[in-house]
Amino acid sequence: MVEDKRCPLFRKPESLGMGGGIGYCDMDSGGTTCEGDMKFCERPDALKKYLRIKMNDLEEKEK
């Protein structure tokens, strides 16, 4: 069975006009619309880099 992985940057829209399942990506300040499914990410390398930077920032704050 294939596991459905949701993107941690996916945000559901506030308005009903966007349609079912479509929301925004926080990586580029909401400039990209997506369904939040990691299998269909259009920019997986950019997403990995963004999350890596955020994790490094959190680790630095904890020191």
Summary of the structure (lengths in Angstrom):
residues: 63
radius of gyration: 13.5
end to end distance: 40.0
largest distance: 43.9
contacts: 123
relative contact order: 0.18
helix: 44%
strand: 16%
